[in-house]
Amino acid sequence: MSDNIGKPRLWWLPNAIPIARLAGLPVLIWAVAVHSGPTSAFVAWLFAGIAITDFIDGKLARHLGAESRFGRIADPLADRLVMAVGLIALLHFGRLHWVAPVVILVRDAGAVVAFVWLARKGVEMRVDFWGKASSLVAMVATGMCLLSTWVGGDVLFWIAVALSVATIANYARDARRRLRASGST
């Protein structure tokens, strides 16, 4: 007897997309390694192609009623890794002052570690609207900065940095509240 009885035919697809995103990372890393900056259209479009799948898998999961614990873990992890490669590309190309990408890299690494630590304490954190908005702005800004030296990309990137700092402060406040409520402090 199948465990998939009653599930939509494509229930597995939203979970396959973050796996495909992870599988695309070595190609993106290779592209960054063989190109030099300050920009690279190839790297920018490859980054955009991989990053856009973030929006597809979430919509599919909700549409198909196929949200899963695996997806709640794999999707944000894949997003953070894609962003990390994009941010490292900006550093490698010397496209922006190093502080800007490093702030987002540190925020993302800290968020992953904190979410895992909190989960082990029985506190499950979820990405909220502002976290998603911050990630969207950071992805778009990273792609723009990889593609062009247009000052609008730089401005958008610094907005992404500010949103990253604001969202991590919001998550920290929420985590502290949840820890107190659970008695895990």
TASULTA-V91277 format. One record per residue. RES is the residue in one small letter. PSI is psi in whole degrees, -180 to 180 (NA if undefined). NEAR is the number of other ideal C-beta (glycine too) atoms within 10 Angstrom. D_FIRST is the distance of its C-alpha to the first C-alpha in whole Angstrom. Layout:
res->(RES:RES)
psi->(PSI:PSI)
near->(NEAR:NEAR)
d_first->(D_FIRST:D_FIRST)
This chain:
res->(m:s:d:n:i:g:k:p:r:l:w:w:l:p:n:a:i:p:i:a:r:l:a:g:l:p:v:l:i:w:a:v:a:v:h:s:g:p:t:s:a:f:v:a:w:l:f:a:g:i:a:i:t:d:f:i:d:g:k:l:a:r:h:l:g:a:e:s:r:f:g:r:i:a:d:p:l:a:d:r:l:v:m:a:v:g:l:i:a:l:l:h:f:g:r:l:h:w:v:a:p:v:v:i:l:v:r:d:a:g:a:v:v:a:f:v:w:l:a:r:k:g:v:e:m:r:v:d:f:w:g:k:a:s:s:l:v:a:m:v:a:t:g:m:c:l:l:s:t:w:v:g:g:d:v:l:f:w:i:a:v:a:l:s:v:a:t:i:a:n:y:a:r:d:a:r:r:r:l:r:a:s:g:s:t)
psi->(138:143:-7:8:133:-8:150:155:-38:32:-28:-20:-46:-29:-26:-29:-46:-32:-42:-38:-43:-39:-27:-15:-43:-35:-43:-43:-45:-46:-41:-42:-34:-7:155:161:-167:-11:165:114:-39:-50:-42:-47:-35:-46:-47:-43:-40:-43:-36:-24:-20:-39:-27:-47:-38:-44:-44:-43:-45:-43:-40:-5:35:30:142:162:-41:-47:-37:-22:-50:-39:-54:-34:-46:-41:-46:-38:-40:-46:-42:-44:-42:-42:-40:-35:-43:-39:-45:-41:-12:28:-39:162:139:-27:-42:-56:-34:-37:-45:-39:-46:-42:-47:-44:-43:-40:-43:-48:-45:-42:-40:-46:-45:-41:-38:-23:5:12:109:117:147:151:128:-178:-47:-33:-42:-42:-43:-45:-41:-48:-42:-41:-46:-46:-40:-47:-43:-43:-30:-31:-36:160:15:133:-27:-35:-40:-45:-47:-37:-43:-32:-41:-39:-47:-43:-37:-44:-44:-41:-35:-35:-41:-44:-40:-43:-45:-42:-43:-44:-45:-39:-44:-44:-33:-10:19:12:NA)
near->(4:6:6:10:6:7:13:13:8:12:16:14:15:24:18:13:21:24:13:12:25:15:11:19:15:10:12:22:13:12:18:24:11:10:18:11:17:13:21:21:11:14:26:21:14:23:25:17:14:23:25:12:19:22:12:13:24:19:11:21:20:11:11:16:9:18:15:14:8:12:18:16:14:20:23:22:16:24:23:17:18:24:23:17:22:27:22:15:27:26:17:17:18:11:22:21:13:10:9:21:26:15:18:27:17:12:22:21:12:13:21:15:10:16:21:12:12:19:12:9:14:11:18:11:19:9:18:13:8:13:19:16:13:25:24:15:18:27:22:16:26:29:22:20:29:27:18:16:12:12:8:11:21:18:12:19:25:16:14:26:22:13:21:23:14:12:22:20:11:14:21:13:10:15:18:11:11:17:15:10:10:12:8:12:9)
d_first->(0:4:7:9:8:12:14:16:16:18:17:18:21:23:22:23:26:28:27:28:31:31:31:34:36:38:39:41:42:44:45:47:48:50:51:54:55:56:53:51:50:47:46:46:44:41:41:41:38:36:37:36:32:33:33:31:28:29:29:26:24:26:26:22:21:20:22:21:23:23:24:27:28:27:29:32:33:32:35:37:37:38:41:42:42:44:46:47:48:50:52:52:54:56:55:56:57:55:55:53:50:50:50:47:45:46:45:42:42:43:40:37:39:39:36:34:37:36:33:34:36:33:34:32:34:33:35:37:39:42:40:38:42:43:41:41:45:45:43:45:48:47:46:49:51:50:51:54:57:58:59:56:53:55:56:52:51:54:52:49:50:52:48:47:49:49:45:45:48:45:42:45:46:42:41:44:44:40:41:44:42:39:42:41:44)
